[in-house]
Amino acid sequence: MNTTVTINRLGHQGDGIADGPVYVPRTLPGEVISGTIAGTKMEDFRIVTPSDDRVSPPCRHYKACGGCQLQHASDGFVAKWKLQIVQSALKNVGLEPDFRPILTSPARSRRRATVAARRTKKGAMVGFHGRASGVITEITDCQLLDPAIMAGLSVAETLAIKGASRKAALAVTISVCAEGLDVSVTDGKALDGPLQQVLAQVTQAHGVARLSWDGETIAMSAPPTQAFGAARVVPPPGAFLQATSEGEAALVAAVCEIANGAGQVADLFAGCGTFSLPLAQAAEVLAVEEDAQMMQALDQGWRGATGLKLVTVAARDLFRRPLLPDELARFGAVVLDPPRAGAAAQVAELAKAQVARIAYVSCNPITFARDARDLVDAGYKIDWVQVVDQFRWSAHTELVASFTHNSAPEK
């Protein structure tokens, strides 16, 4: 039975929501939709009245691929919607700070992606899983990925033929580095001598900088480096990397602006040094991250650079062992870049320590709003919030915010 609904708003995952609630993917507020409702979802729907913000998706794979959720919406609509997501999260906890204009990464700029690669009877197929589906959509003309990654999909295809079982797809993470491609594979066959030899041959044949299999480096034609400020870092296999160079540059610029003038800075959840190493051009830095391999990579990158101030690294679980007020007392600024869970334990200690300035980088507006409320309650003010859209056409939103303690002197 067909039902007609009107979309009221978009949810955090980018789906249209009508009264009920009824969730309809790839729709926009104000659109009238007709289709079959199953539970809380509408299936086999058609658009009766389209929104003025509806556009033709630029990617031919959009309907089948699960990699993007918002290609049917105009760039202006998406930018406004992502700002509103962060503004609403903060308003829900009683905060309404100033916002800077959103910064959006261009098309074909994603420099790190994980694709699915499945072995088939005739060879292999490589792509992204469909929406809430185990079906792989092959991507031959992706509008999201850096052209270097698109060229590297043939590597993933070969790896599936050589190292995937018939029962499971490989997860192949491809990152663009200065030396070519850094490829990390999980969910493949158990590594033995013959397979290792074959994988080494694949690395050489495709000109891959490094190939890792379940975290173990199999072959490396050149150490795959990433530039963080004046330093070059070789991240561990599969390590986190900001999605686009443009997005990273925007975040780094904002963080350095916030920390400007601080003689000593603590970079918490530091990763491989995205912020630590640029900050070290002007300040001494303590970098803290749970992953010891990331800390080692950061340290080696710092030692190989010139002109940087002292960078000290510490491998520490900040969820269980946050830095305490006496440890924070010497820092003029703190950088927080936690995972999606936020940094509640560390924020509690920062609230006690009253560090003058905090640069908070977040990938989750909800947990950011929670932590922001705690900081404001402890005497901080939010100077501004900058939304950075590295994940173009997705529902994902990132931001950086500047916090200053009320007792801190004016800059």
Sequence and secondary structure as in RCSB ss.txt:
>XXXX:A:sequence
MNTTVTINRLGHQGDGIADGPVYVPRTLPGEVISGTIAGTKMEDFRIVTPSDDRVSPPCRHYKACGGCQLQHASD
GFVAKWKLQIVQSALKNVGLEPDFRPILTSPARSRRRATVAARRTKKGAMVGFHGRASGVITEITDCQLLDPAIM
AGLSVAETLAIKGASRKAALAVTISVCAEGLDVSVTDGKALDGPLQQVLAQVTQAHGVARLSWDGETIAMSAPPT
QAFGAARVVPPPGAFLQATSEGEAALVAAVCEIANGAGQVADLFAGCGTFSLPLAQAAEVLAVEEDAQMMQALDQ
GWRGATGLKLVTVAARDLFRRPLLPDELARFGAVVLDPPRAGAAAQVAELAKAQVARIAYVSCNPITFARDARDL
VDAGYKIDWVQVVDQFRWSAHTELVASFTHNSAPEK
>XXXX:A:secstr
 EEEEE  EE TTS EEETTTEEETT  TT EEEEEEETTEEEEEEEEE  TTB   S TTTTT SS S TTB H
HHHHHHHHHHHHHHHHTTT    EEEEEE  TT B EEEEEEEE SSSEEEEEE TTSS EEE SS SSB HHHH
HHHHHHHHHHHHH  SSS EEEEEEEETTEEEEEEES     HHHHHHHHHHHHHHT SEEEETTEEEEESS   
EEETTEEE   TT    S HHHHHHHHHHHHHHHTT SEEEEES TTTTTHHHHTTTSEEEEEES HHHHHHHHH
HHHH SS   EEEEE  TTTS   HHHHTT SEEEE   TT  HHHHHHHHHHT SEEEEEES HHHHHHHHHHH
HHTTEEEEEEEEEE STTSS  EEEEEEEETTS   
